Amino acid sequence: MPYDNRAADGIRILLSDRHDVVERRMMGGLVFMVGGNMCVVASGRGGLMVRVGADVQERVLTEQHVKPMIMAGRPMTGFVRVAPEGYRTAAALRKWVERGLSYVATLPAKPAKRRTGGARR
């Protein structure tokens, strides 16, 4: 399943005023890195994956349309999966992006990784 292009476009717009955002295709989705840290993902499995932090994860999981983020059969600490119903409106999408931004703001920025490899022809 391809990631939700509408959600990705909305996230892109919400992050457009920042200069520390990098988009990467990973894990079958489109990952939005902020300051080198994973923030929010338009998931290829449907919905969003949002980094909220371990300290608020349990509280966030009590909200509608939110489930634990499971990767390789194990829950990912500090991440939640939000079903499309949970971000249908622009205000709801903004809420989730802001939650991801709030958490990554507590993390140290990581330097951009340079890609290595052979010369392209």
N, C-alpha and C positions, 0 to 999 in steps of 0.2 A: 504494500500500500504506500503510495507516495505521501509525503508530508502535506499538510494543509497549507496551500499557497496563500489563501486569504489570510490565515493567521500569521504566516511568515511576513506578508506584506504589511500587516498591521503592526507587528513587532518592529519591523524595519522603520516604519514611520515614527513609532514611539521612541526609538533610539536614534533617530536621524540627527539630533542636535549634539550628540556625543562624538568625540574623536577617538575613543578607546574601544570601539566595537569592531569585532571581526566576525564574519560569518564563515562557518565551516560545515561542509557536508560530512557528517559522521553518524554512525549508529543508525543509518537509514533515514536520517532526518536532517534538518538544518539547525545547527547549533549557533547561538549568538553568544560569543565570548565578550565579556566586558572586563577590561584591564587584564586580559589573559586568563580570566576565570570563567568557567561555564556558568551562564546565568539562566537562560531559558532556551528550550528546544521545541521547534515545530516537529513533532515526532512522526516518523514513518509508520508507526503503529497506531496512529490516531491520537488526537489531543495534543496537549502540551506537557512537557516535562519542565518543572520549575524548581530551581534551587532555592529552598527556603531556610535551610539551616536545621541542624539537629535539635536545637533548643525550642523551636516552634513547630516542628514537624507533627507531633502528636496532636496539637491543637488544630492545625490546619487540616489534618485528616478527618476531623469531625464535620467539616463543611461539605455541602452538597457537591456532587460531581467530582470529588477528589478521592484518589486511591493511592496506596503506597506505590512507589516506583520500583518495579521488579526488573532486575537485570541478571541474566544467566541463572534464574531461579532464586535469586537472593534479593532482599529489599536493599535499596540504596539509601543509606542514612543521609538525611538532609535534603532529599529530593521527593517531590510528589508528582503524580500524573493527574492532569486535569482533563476531564472529558470535554468534548466540543460544546456541550450544553453549558459548561461553566464559564465560557468566554465568548458567548454569542454576540454580546453587545460590545461596543467600543469601550465603554466604562469598565466592563468586566475584564476585558483583555488588558486594559491599562492597569487594573488592580494587580493582575498576576505578574505583569512585567515589572511593576514597581516593587512587588515583593521580592522578585529575583534581584533587582538592583539594590534593594535595601540590604540583602544578605551579602552580596559580593562587595558592597562598599566596606564591609568589615574585614575583608581579606586583603592581604598585600598584593599589589599589582605584580604580574609576572611579565618578564620581558618577552617580546615577540620572538617566536622561534623562527629561525631561518631555515628554509627548506634546502636540503642538499640533494644532489643528484647530478647526473650527467647533463651535458649541454644539450639543449633541444635543437633539432635540425628543422 
